[in-house]
Amino acid sequence: MKRNGFWTKIRSTFGRRSDDPAGILLSADEMHDHIDRERMRADRSGTPFAVVNFTLADSDRRETAIAELARILRLRLRGSDRAGMLDDGRISLLLPDTSLEGSRKLANEVRSMWFAEAPVPKYEIFVYPSEQTKTEFCDQVLPDLLGGKGPVHGVEILVMKRMPVWKRCIDIAGAIVGLVLLSPLFIVVAIGIRLTSRGPIIFKQLRSGRGGKPFWLYKFRSMVTDAEEKKQELLELNEQDGPAFKMERDPRVTAIGRFLRATTVDELPQLWNVLKGDMSLVGPRPLPCGESDECEGWQRRRLDVTPGLTCFWQVKDERTKIPFVDWVRMDLKYVRSRSPKLDLSLITETIRYIFRRKGC
């Protein structure tokens, strides 16, 4: 009863601003819904927005800190802004039509207006579009009376979806079974690569994972060792529109590499990525970080979930001829509709596809 009364009091304090008398401290689910809707609005309008998350000290003065933050925000927030409590106890502010500079200014003003005995809260900023995190502005020292410059991230990290328990169970079971059953094939492929070309057996590349977080993706090497350098010479021959690079007759591919790519055997080391949790058996294919950074805002919603070994696009014949926007639309269709039945269906269809030996 005491806890319920406390949160009722906090919601009342937070919500009854003079410019928004009907407002309340939103739940974590409601806050995420507002952020996701703001992201869609920003894609249409081209305007930026920001989210500021305040971390309050976990102490006997936490109630005082929340009340103090409520007092300050009542003075500073606009009617279009939203405040909510996240699952981990942080208080989150959604600031539409606000740049990185504006959001950091607000966060530092909140800290400078702090009069309570409770510790001054730390903050993090999440911006959209995330290109703001790459600008020189992020490296500038902004006015901050209390010397606290919070870290800046893209909003993708904040809105990414959790891995369902059922999906992680399928991934672990599938990866272990696959690695054990295919280990003899791995040995044969490794010997073949070693005997036919110079260089490492395994190729690794940084790809964009869930929330845009980079990770090392592993493949059997199917190209010459200087393939990344030679890619610059081949960009004008790219057969895939959009930021992705695809060539059906890529001159960088080795003799054994053609077989590995045609049968999709080169992708099998990614079962280790699945076991580690960087990837899932089913999900949008992870793009190299540079290509992912070139995606438009709405296309980066594919980063809301863990990338996978296979998805809708991977089981399509002549998949290199599918426009990139259609490829992304198929990824977003999966993001919206993932389920155990769909995952098992796509895994089955992928196995059939491999045996048809029409990979690229």
C-alpha positions as a Markdown table, in Angstrom:
| # | Residue | x | y | z |
|---|---|---|---|---|
| 1 | Met | 0.0 | 0.0 | 0.0 |
| 2 | Lys | 2.8 | 2.4 | 0.9 |
| 3 | Arg | 4.5 | 1.8 | -2.5 |
| 4 | Asn | 1.2 | 2.4 | -4.5 |
| 5 | Gly | 0.6 | 5.6 | -2.5 |
| 6 | Phe | 4.1 | 6.7 | -3.2 |
| 7 | Trp | 3.9 | 6.2 | -7.0 |
| 8 | Thr | 0.5 | 7.8 | -7.1 |
| 9 | Lys | 2.0 | 10.9 | -5.4 |
| 10 | Ile | 4.9 | 11.0 | -7.8 |
| 11 | Arg | 2.6 | 10.6 | -10.9 |
| 12 | Ser | 0.5 | 13.5 | -9.5 |
| 13 | Thr | 3.5 | 15.7 | -9.0 |
| 14 | Phe | 5.0 | 14.9 | -12.4 |
| 15 | Gly | 1.8 | 15.1 | -14.3 |
| 16 | Arg | 0.1 | 18.3 | -13.1 |
| 17 | Arg | 2.1 | 20.8 | -15.1 |
| 18 | Ser | 0.5 | 24.1 | -15.9 |
| 19 | Asp | 0.9 | 23.4 | -19.6 |
| 20 | Asp | -0.3 | 19.8 | -19.5 |
| 21 | Pro | -2.7 | 19.3 | -16.6 |
| 22 | Ala | -3.8 | 15.8 | -17.8 |
| 23 | Gly | -0.3 | 14.5 | -18.0 |
| 24 | Ile | 1.0 | 11.5 | -16.0 |
| 25 | Leu | 4.4 | 9.8 | -15.5 |
| 26 | Leu | 4.1 | 7.2 | -18.3 |
| 27 | Ser | 4.9 | 3.5 | -17.9 |
| 28 | Ala | 7.9 | 2.0 | -19.6 |
| 29 | Asp | 5.7 | 0.4 | -22.3 |
| 30 | Glu | 3.8 | 3.7 | -22.9 |
| 31 | Met | 7.1 | 5.6 | -23.1 |
| 32 | His | 8.5 | 3.2 | -25.7 |
| 33 | Asp | 5.3 | 3.5 | -27.7 |
| 34 | His | 5.7 | 7.3 | -27.7 |
| 35 | Ile | 9.3 | 7.1 | -28.7 |
| 36 | Asp | 8.5 | 4.7 | -31.6 |
| 37 | Arg | 5.7 | 6.9 | -32.8 |
| 38 | Glu | 8.0 | 9.9 | -32.6 |
| 39 | Arg | 10.5 | 8.0 | -34.7 |
| 40 | Met | 7.9 | 7.4 | -37.4 |
| 41 | Arg | 6.9 | 11.1 | -37.3 |
| 42 | Ala | 10.5 | 12.1 | -37.6 |
| 43 | Asp | 11.0 | 9.9 | -40.6 |
| 44 | Arg | 8.1 | 11.7 | -42.4 |
| 45 | Ser | 9.0 | 15.2 | -41.3 |
| 46 | Gly | 12.8 | 15.0 | -41.3 |
| 47 | Thr | 12.9 | 16.8 | -37.9 |
| 48 | Pro | 15.2 | 15.5 | -35.1 |
| 49 | Phe | 14.2 | 14.5 | -31.6 |
| 50 | Ala | 16.0 | 13.4 | -28.5 |
| 51 | Val | 15.5 | 11.3 | -25.4 |
| 52 | Val | 17.2 | 12.1 | -22.1 |
| 53 | Asn | 17.4 | 9.4 | -19.5 |
| 54 | Phe | 18.2 | 10.5 | -15.9 |
| 55 | Thr | 19.7 | 7.9 | -13.5 |
| 56 | Leu | 18.8 | 8.7 | -9.9 |
| 57 | Ala | 21.0 | 7.5 | -7.0 |
| 58 | Asp | 19.7 | 4.3 | -5.4 |
| 59 | Ser | 19.6 | 5.5 | -1.9 |
| 60 | Asp | 17.2 | 6.4 | 1.0 |
| 61 | Arg | 17.0 | 9.8 | -0.7 |
| 62 | Arg | 15.5 | 8.4 | -4.0 |
| 63 | Glu | 12.0 | 9.7 | -3.2 |
| 64 | Thr | 13.4 | 13.1 | -2.6 |
| 65 | Ala | 15.4 | 13.0 | -5.9 |
| 66 | Ile | 12.3 | 12.0 | -7.9 |
| 67 | Ala | 10.3 | 14.8 | -6.2 |
| 68 | Glu | 13.0 | 17.3 | -7.0 |
| 69 | Leu | 13.3 | 16.2 | -10.6 |
| 70 | Ala | 9.5 | 16.5 | -10.9 |
| 71 | Arg | 9.7 | 20.1 | -9.6 |
| 72 | Ile | 12.3 | 21.1 | -12.1 |
| 73 | Leu | 10.6 | 19.4 | -15.1 |
| 74 | Arg | 7.3 | 21.1 | -14.2 |
| 75 | Leu | 9.1 | 24.4 | -14.9 |
| 76 | Arg | 11.1 | 23.3 | -17.9 |
| 77 | Leu | 9.1 | 20.8 | -20.1 |
| 78 | Arg | 6.9 | 21.8 | -23.0 |
| 79 | Gly | 3.4 | 20.5 | -23.6 |
| 80 | Ser | 4.7 | 18.3 | -26.4 |
| 81 | Asp | 7.3 | 16.7 | -24.2 |
| 82 | Arg | 6.7 | 13.4 | -22.4 |
| 83 | Ala | 8.2 | 11.9 | -19.2 |
| 84 | Gly | 8.1 | 8.3 | -18.1 |
| 85 | Met | 9.7 | 5.8 | -15.8 |
| 86 | Leu | 11.7 | 3.0 | -17.4 |
| 87 | Asp | 11.8 | -0.6 | -16.2 |
| 88 | Asp | 15.3 | -0.1 | -14.7 |
| 89 | Gly | 14.1 | 2.9 | -12.6 |
| 90 | Arg | 15.5 | 5.7 | -14.9 |
| 91 | Ile | 13.3 | 8.6 | -15.7 |
| 92 | Ser | 13.1 | 9.2 | -19.4 |
| 93 | Leu | 12.2 | 12.5 | -21.2 |
| 94 | Leu | 11.0 | 12.5 | -24.8 |
| 95 | Leu | 11.8 | 15.8 | -26.5 |
| 96 | Pro | 10.2 | 16.2 | -30.0 |
| 97 | Asp | 11.8 | 18.6 | -32.5 |
| 98 | Thr | 14.9 | 18.8 | -30.3 |
| 99 | Ser | 18.6 | 18.5 | -31.4 |
| 100 | Leu | 21.5 | 17.1 | -29.5 |
| 101 | Glu | 22.5 | 20.6 | -28.5 |
| 102 | Gly | 19.0 | 21.4 | -27.2 |
| 103 | Ser | 18.7 | 18.1 | -25.3 |
| 104 | Arg | 22.1 | 18.5 | -23.6 |
| 105 | Lys | 21.2 | 22.1 | -22.7 |
| 106 | Leu | 18.1 | 20.9 | -21.0 |
| 107 | Ala | 19.9 | 18.1 | -19.1 |
| 108 | Asn | 22.5 | 20.4 | -17.8 |
| 109 | Glu | 19.9 | 23.0 | -16.8 |
| 110 | Val | 18.1 | 20.4 | -14.8 |
| 111 | Arg | 21.4 | 19.6 | -13.0 |
| 112 | Ser | 22.2 | 23.3 | -12.4 |
| 113 | Met | 18.7 | 23.9 | -10.9 |
| 114 | Trp | 19.2 | 21.0 | -8.4 |
| 115 | Phe | 18.7 | 22.1 | -4.8 |
| 116 | Ala | 17.7 | 18.9 | -3.0 |
| 117 | Glu | 20.1 | 17.1 | -0.7 |
| 118 | Ala | 19.8 | 14.0 | -2.9 |
| 119 | Pro | 22.7 | 13.4 | -5.3 |
| 120 | Val | 22.5 | 15.2 | -8.6 |
| 121 | Pro | 21.3 | 12.7 | -11.3 |
| 122 | Lys | 23.6 | 11.5 | -14.2 |
| 123 | Tyr | 22.1 | 11.5 | -17.7 |
| 124 | Glu | 22.4 | 9.9 | -21.1 |
| 125 | Ile | 21.2 | 11.3 | -24.4 |
| 126 | Phe | 19.7 | 9.4 | -27.3 |
| 127 | Val | 19.3 | 11.2 | -30.6 |
| 128 | Tyr | 17.4 | 10.7 | -33.8 |
| 129 | Pro | 18.6 | 10.6 | -36.5 |
| 130 | Ser | 21.6 | 8.9 | -35.1 |
| 131 | Glu | 23.9 | 10.7 | -37.6 |
| 132 | Gln | 24.1 | 13.4 | -34.9 |
| 133 | Thr | 26.3 | 11.1 | -32.9 |
| 134 | Lys | 28.9 | 11.2 | -35.7 |
| 135 | Thr | 29.1 | 15.0 | -36.0 |
| 136 | Glu | 31.9 | 17.1 | -34.6 |
| 137 | Phe | 29.3 | 18.7 | -32.3 |
| 138 | Cys | 29.6 | 15.6 | -30.0 |
| 139 | Asp | 33.2 | 16.4 | -29.4 |
| 140 | Gln | 32.6 | 20.0 | -28.4 |
| 141 | Val | 32.6 | 20.9 | -24.7 |
| 142 | Leu | 29.2 | 22.4 | -24.1 |
| 143 | Pro | 28.4 | 24.8 | -21.2 |
| 144 | Asp | 27.8 | 22.7 | -18.1 |
| 145 | Leu | 27.8 | 24.4 | -14.7 |
| 146 | Leu | 28.3 | 21.1 | -12.9 |
| 147 | Gly | 30.9 | 19.5 | -15.2 |
| 148 | Gly | 28.6 | 16.6 | -16.2 |
| 149 | Lys | 28.6 | 15.7 | -19.9 |
| 150 | Gly | 26.4 | 12.7 | -20.5 |
| 151 | Pro | 27.2 | 10.1 | -23.2 |
| 152 | Val | 25.3 | 10.3 | -26.5 |
| 153 | His | 23.8 | 7.3 | -28.4 |
| 154 | Gly | 21.5 | 6.7 | -31.3 |
| 155 | Val | 17.8 | 6.1 | -30.4 |
| 156 | Glu | 18.1 | 2.6 | -31.9 |
| 157 | Ile | 19.8 | 1.4 | -28.7 |
| 158 | Leu | 16.8 | 2.7 | -26.7 |
| 159 | Val | 14.0 | 1.2 | -28.8 |
| 160 | Met | 15.5 | -2.2 | -29.7 |
| 161 | Lys | 13.3 | -5.2 | -28.9 |
| 162 | Arg | 14.3 | -7.8 | -26.3 |
| 163 | Met | 15.1 | -11.3 | -27.4 |
| 164 | Pro | 12.1 | -13.5 | -26.6 |
| 165 | Val | 12.9 | -16.5 | -24.3 |
| 166 | Trp | 11.4 | -19.0 | -26.9 |
| 167 | Lys | 13.7 | -17.5 | -29.6 |
| 168 | Arg | 16.8 | -17.7 | -27.6 |
| 169 | Cys | 16.1 | -21.3 | -26.7 |
| 170 | Ile | 15.6 | -22.2 | -30.4 |
| 171 | Asp | 18.9 | -20.4 | -31.2 |
| 172 | Ile | 21.0 | -22.2 | -28.5 |
| 173 | Ala | 19.6 | -25.6 | -29.4 |
| 174 | Gly | 19.9 | -25.0 | -33.1 |
| 175 | Ala | 23.4 | -23.6 | -32.9 |
| 176 | Ile | 24.7 | -26.5 | -30.7 |
| 177 | Val | 23.1 | -29.2 | -32.9 |
| 178 | Gly | 24.4 | -27.5 | -36.1 |
| 179 | Leu | 28.0 | -27.0 | -34.8 |
| 180 | Val | 28.2 | -30.7 | -33.7 |
| 181 | Leu | 26.6 | -32.3 | -36.8 |
| 182 | Leu | 28.5 | -30.1 | -39.2 |
| 183 | Ser | 31.9 | -30.3 | -37.6 |
| 184 | Pro | 33.2 | -32.9 | -40.1 |
| 185 | Leu | 32.1 | -30.6 | -42.9 |
| 186 | Phe | 33.9 | -27.7 | -41.2 |
| 187 | Ile | 37.1 | -29.7 | -41.2 |
| 188 | Val | 36.8 | -30.6 | -44.9 |
| 189 | Val | 36.1 | -26.9 | -45.8 |
| 190 | Ala | 39.0 | -25.7 | -43.7 |
| 191 | Ile | 41.4 | -28.0 | -45.5 |
| 192 | Gly | 40.0 | -27.0 | -48.9 |
| 193 | Ile | 40.5 | -23.3 | -48.2 |
| 194 | Arg | 44.0 | -23.9 | -46.9 |
| 195 | Leu | 45.1 | -25.9 | -49.9 |
| 196 | Thr | 43.6 | -23.6 | -52.6 |
| 197 | Ser | 44.4 | -20.1 | -51.5 |
| 198 | Arg | 46.7 | -18.2 | -49.1 |
| 199 | Gly | 45.2 | -16.5 | -46.1 |
| 200 | Pro | 43.1 | -17.3 | -43.0 |
| 201 | Ile | 40.4 | -19.9 | -43.1 |
| 202 | Ile | 37.9 | -17.7 | -41.3 |
| 203 | Phe | 37.0 | -14.2 | -42.5 |
| 204 | Lys | 35.7 | -11.8 | -39.9 |
| 205 | Gln | 34.0 | -8.4 | -40.5 |
| 206 | Leu | 32.3 | -5.8 | -38.3 |
| 207 | Arg | 28.6 | -5.8 | -38.8 |
| 208 | Ser | 25.8 | -3.8 | -37.2 |
| 209 | Gly | 23.9 | -5.8 | -34.7 |
| 210 | Arg | 20.8 | -5.1 | -32.5 |
| 211 | Gly | 20.5 | -1.4 | -31.8 |
| 212 | Gly | 23.4 | -0.8 | -34.2 |
| 213 | Lys | 25.9 | -2.2 | -31.9 |
| 214 | Pro | 28.9 | -3.6 | -33.9 |
| 215 | Phe | 30.0 | -7.2 | -33.6 |
| 216 | Trp | 32.4 | -9.5 | -35.4 |
| 217 | Leu | 30.7 | -11.7 | -37.9 |
| 218 | Tyr | 32.4 | -14.9 | -38.9 |
| 219 | Lys | 32.4 | -16.7 | -42.3 |
| 220 | Phe | 34.5 | -19.2 | -44.2 |
| 221 | Arg | 36.8 | -17.1 | -46.3 |
| 222 | Ser | 35.5 | -17.2 | -49.9 |
| 223 | Met | 37.5 | -14.3 | -51.4 |
| 224 | Val | 41.1 | -13.3 | -51.8 |
| 225 | Thr | 42.7 | -11.8 | -48.7 |
| 226 | Asp | 42.7 | -8.2 | -50.0 |
| 227 | Ala | 39.0 | -8.3 | -51.0 |
| 228 | Glu | 38.0 | -5.3 | -48.9 |
| 229 | Glu | 40.6 | -3.1 | -50.6 |
| 230 | Lys | 39.5 | -4.3 | -54.0 |
| 231 | Lys | 35.9 | -3.5 | -53.3 |
| 232 | Gln | 36.5 | 0.2 | -53.9 |
| 233 | Glu | 37.5 | -0.6 | -57.5 |
| 234 | Leu | 34.3 | -2.5 | -58.0 |
| 235 | Leu | 31.7 | -0.1 | -56.5 |
| 236 | Glu | 30.6 | 1.1 | -60.0 |
| 237 | Leu | 29.8 | -2.5 | -60.9 |
| 238 | Asn | 27.5 | -3.1 | -57.9 |
| 239 | Glu | 24.4 | -5.0 | -58.9 |
| 240 | Gln | 22.4 | -4.2 | -55.7 |
| 241 | Asp | 20.8 | -0.8 | -55.3 |
| 242 | Gly | 20.9 | 1.0 | -52.0 |
| 243 | Pro | 23.9 | 0.9 | -49.6 |
| 244 | Ala | 24.4 | -2.9 | -49.9 |
| 245 | Phe | 27.0 | -4.3 | -52.3 |
| 246 | Lys | 26.3 | -7.5 | -54.3 |
| 247 | Met | 27.9 | -8.9 | -57.5 |
| 248 | Glu | 26.9 | -12.3 | -59.0 |
| 249 | Arg | 30.3 | -12.7 | -60.7 |
| 250 | Asp | 32.5 | -11.1 | -58.1 |
| 251 | Pro | 36.1 | -11.4 | -59.4 |
| 252 | Arg | 37.4 | -11.5 | -55.8 |
| 253 | Val | 35.8 | -14.9 | -55.1 |
| 254 | Thr | 38.2 | -17.8 | -55.1 |
| 255 | Ala | 37.6 | -21.1 | -56.9 |
| 256 | Ile | 36.4 | -22.9 | -53.7 |
| 257 | Gly | 34.7 | -19.8 | -52.6 |
| 258 | Arg | 32.2 | -20.0 | -55.5 |
| 259 | Phe | 31.1 | -23.4 | -54.3 |
| 260 | Leu | 30.9 | -22.2 | -50.7 |
| 261 | Arg | 28.8 | -19.2 | -51.6 |
| 262 | Ala | 26.6 | -21.2 | -54.0 |
| 263 | Thr | 25.7 | -23.6 | -51.2 |
| 264 | Thr | 25.8 | -21.0 | -48.4 |
| 265 | Val | 28.3 | -23.1 | -46.6 |
| 266 | Asp | 30.5 | -20.0 | -46.1 |
| 267 | Glu | 27.8 | -18.7 | -43.7 |
| 268 | Leu | 27.9 | -21.7 | -41.4 |
| 269 | Pro | 30.5 | -20.3 | -38.9 |
| 270 | Gln | 27.9 | -17.8 | -37.9 |
| 271 | Leu | 26.4 | -20.6 | -35.8 |
| 272 | Trp | 29.1 | -19.5 | -33.4 |
| 273 | Asn | 27.7 | -15.9 | -33.6 |
| 274 | Val | 24.3 | -17.4 | -32.8 |
| 275 | Leu | 25.6 | -19.3 | -29.8 |
| 276 | Lys | 27.3 | -16.2 | -28.5 |
| 277 | Gly | 24.1 | -14.2 | -28.8 |
| 278 | Asp | 25.3 | -11.7 | -31.4 |
| 279 | Met | 22.9 | -13.2 | -33.9 |
| 280 | Ser | 19.8 | -15.4 | -34.1 |
| 281 | Leu | 19.0 | -18.2 | -36.5 |
| 282 | Val | 16.3 | -16.0 | -38.0 |
| 283 | Gly | 16.4 | -12.3 | -38.4 |
| 284 | Pro | 17.4 | -9.5 | -40.7 |
| 285 | Arg | 20.8 | -10.1 | -42.3 |
| 286 | Pro | 23.4 | -7.9 | -40.6 |
| 287 | Leu | 25.0 | -5.3 | -43.0 |
| 288 | Pro | 28.6 | -4.2 | -42.7 |
| 289 | Cys | 28.7 | -1.1 | -40.4 |
| 290 | Gly | 29.5 | 1.3 | -43.2 |
| 291 | Glu | 26.6 | 0.1 | -45.3 |
| 292 | Ser | 24.2 | 0.1 | -42.3 |
| 293 | Asp | 25.2 | 3.7 | -41.5 |
| 294 | Glu | 24.1 | 4.7 | -45.1 |
| 295 | Cys | 20.6 | 3.4 | -44.6 |
| 296 | Glu | 17.7 | 5.9 | -44.3 |
| 297 | Gly | 16.1 | 6.3 | -40.9 |
| 298 | Trp | 13.1 | 4.1 | -41.6 |
| 299 | Gln | 15.4 | 1.4 | -43.0 |
| 300 | Arg | 17.4 | 1.3 | -39.7 |
| 301 | Arg | 14.3 | -0.1 | -37.9 |
| 302 | Arg | 15.6 | -3.5 | -39.0 |
| 303 | Leu | 18.2 | -2.9 | -36.2 |
| 304 | Asp | 15.4 | -3.1 | -33.6 |
| 305 | Val | 15.9 | -6.9 | -33.4 |
| 306 | Thr | 18.9 | -9.3 | -33.3 |
| 307 | Pro | 20.2 | -10.0 | -36.8 |
| 308 | Gly | 20.0 | -13.5 | -38.1 |
| 309 | Leu | 21.4 | -16.2 | -40.4 |
| 310 | Thr | 18.3 | -16.2 | -42.6 |
| 311 | Cys | 15.1 | -14.2 | -43.2 |
| 312 | Phe | 12.5 | -13.7 | -45.9 |
| 313 | Trp | 15.0 | -12.3 | -48.4 |
| 314 | Gln | 17.4 | -15.2 | -48.1 |
| 315 | Val | 14.9 | -17.8 | -49.3 |
| 316 | Lys | 14.0 | -15.8 | -52.5 |
| 317 | Asp | 15.3 | -17.0 | -55.9 |
| 318 | Glu | 17.4 | -14.4 | -57.7 |
| 319 | Arg | 17.6 | -12.5 | -54.5 |
| 320 | Thr | 20.3 | -10.1 | -55.8 |
| 321 | Lys | 17.7 | -8.7 | -58.2 |
| 322 | Ile | 15.4 | -7.7 | -55.3 |
| 323 | Pro | 15.5 | -3.9 | -54.8 |
| 324 | Phe | 17.0 | -2.9 | -51.5 |
| 325 | Val | 13.8 | -1.1 | -50.3 |
| 326 | Asp | 11.9 | -4.4 | -50.8 |
| 327 | Trp | 14.6 | -6.3 | -49.0 |
| 328 | Val | 14.2 | -3.9 | -46.0 |
| 329 | Arg | 10.4 | -4.1 | -46.2 |
| 330 | Met | 10.7 | -7.9 | -45.8 |
| 331 | Asp | 12.9 | -7.4 | -42.8 |
| 332 | Leu | 10.5 | -5.0 | -41.2 |
| 333 | Lys | 7.7 | -7.5 | -41.9 |
| 334 | Tyr | 9.6 | -10.0 | -39.9 |
| 335 | Val | 10.3 | -7.5 | -37.1 |
| 336 | Arg | 6.5 | -7.0 | -36.8 |
| 337 | Ser | 5.5 | -10.6 | -37.0 |
| 338 | Arg | 8.2 | -12.8 | -35.5 |
| 339 | Ser | 6.9 | -15.9 | -33.8 |
| 340 | Pro | 8.0 | -19.5 | -33.1 |
| 341 | Lys | 6.0 | -20.8 | -36.0 |
| 342 | Leu | 7.4 | -18.2 | -38.4 |
| 343 | Asp | 11.0 | -18.9 | -37.3 |
| 344 | Leu | 10.7 | -22.6 | -37.7 |
| 345 | Ser | 9.1 | -22.1 | -41.1 |
| 346 | Leu | 11.9 | -19.9 | -42.3 |
| 347 | Ile | 14.6 | -22.3 | -41.0 |
| 348 | Thr | 12.9 | -25.2 | -42.9 |
| 349 | Glu | 12.6 | -23.1 | -46.0 |
| 350 | Thr | 16.3 | -22.1 | -45.8 |
| 351 | Ile | 17.4 | -25.7 | -45.5 |
| 352 | Arg | 15.4 | -26.5 | -48.6 |
| 353 | Tyr | 16.9 | -23.5 | -50.4 |
| 354 | Ile | 20.5 | -24.7 | -49.6 |
| 355 | Phe | 19.8 | -28.1 | -51.0 |
| 356 | Arg | 18.6 | -26.4 | -54.2 |
| 357 | Arg | 22.1 | -24.9 | -54.4 |
| 358 | Lys | 20.8 | -21.5 | -55.7 |
| 359 | Gly | 22.6 | -19.3 | -53.2 |
| 360 | Cys | 24.6 | -16.3 | -54.2 |
